[in-house]
Amino acid sequence: KEEYTLTGHTSSVTSLAVTSDDRRIVSGSEDRTIKVWNLDTRREELILQGHASSVTGLAVTSDGKHITSSSRDMTIKIWNLDTGKEERTLEGHDESVLALSLTLDGKYIV
C-alpha cells in the first residue's frame, strides 16, 4: 500500500539515497537536479543544481554531511547536505559516470 508520493522532478527519477538517520531521501533525475526530501514533513528541503546532464547516481556519507552525485555530464560532484552548496567537482572521465558508491568510512568515492 502506497503511503504517500513525493512529487517535484520534471523528468524521470534515476537515483535515490537515504540518510543514515532515515530522516531524508535524496533523489536525482534526468531533469539534472537533486532534491532533498524531509520524510517527517514530506516536503522538499533543497534543490541542488549544477550538473549539465542527467543525474545517474547518488550516495550520502555515513555522517550525513555530504552527498556525492554522478552524471552523464562526465562529472562527480560533492555537495554539502546542510546548505545545498556544491563543494567540489571531480572531472576526468571520458564518458558518462553512470554510478558511484562510497567506502564505509566515507573517505573514497568508487
N, C-alpha and C positions, 0 to 999 in steps of 0.2 A: 504494500500500500504506500503510495506516494504521500509524504508528509507536507512538502512544500517545494516550490520551484524558485530558483534564483535566476532572474532574468536581467539582461543588460547588454550582453555582447551582441554585435550586429552581424556576426557570422559564426560559423561552427566553432565550438569549443574543442580544442585539440589536446589540452593537457590540464591536469589537476594535481594539487598537492594540499596536504592538510598540515597545519602547525602541530607541534608536539603536544601542545596543551589542548588540542581538539576544539579550540575556540574560533579558528578561522580557516576558511578554504581559500585557496588561490587558484584562479582559473586563467588559462591562456587561450588565445583564439586566433583564428585566421584573420580577424579584424585588426591584428597587430598590437592588441592591448592585453594587459594583465590586470585582472581585477581581484581585489582582496575583499572577501565577504566575512562579515561577523555572523557567526552561527547563533549567537544569543538573540540578536536583534533581527537577523535575517536580512540585513541591509549591506549594500556596498559601502566599504570604508574608503578604499583607494582605487584609483585608476592609474596604472603605470604605463607610460607611453615612451617609446624610444626605439623600438625595433622597426626596421624598414620593410619587413615582411612578416609572414605568419609566425606566431609563437608555437614552437613544437615540443618543448619540454620545460618542466618546472621542478625545482627542488627547494625545500625550506631547510635551513640549517637547524640542527637539533636545539640550539639555544633560542630559536625563533626570532633572531635578529635580522636575518638576511634571506632573500630569495635569489636563486640563480635561475636564469632563463636561457633557453636556446631558441634559435630561429632559422628560418630559411634564408635570412639575410647574411648567413655565414658567421654570425657572432654569438657569443655568450655574454650575458650581462649580469652584473651583481647589483642588487637593489637593497636599500635599507627598508625593512618592513615597517618600521615605525613612521618614517617620514615619507616613504614612497619615492625617494630620490635615487636616481641611478648613481652608483658609486664607481663603477668601473665597467669598461667594455673590453672583452678579450677577442682579438682578431687574429686571423692567420689561417683559417680554414679555406679551402678552395671550392667547397661545395656547401650546401645547406647543412646545418647542425640539427639532426633530427631527434636527438635525445640527450639527456645528461643525467648524472647521478652525483651524489656527494659521498665521500667516505664517512664512516660513522663519527669520526672526530670533527668533521666539517672543514678540514684543512685543505682537501683536494677535490676538485671537480673532475669527474671522469666521464 
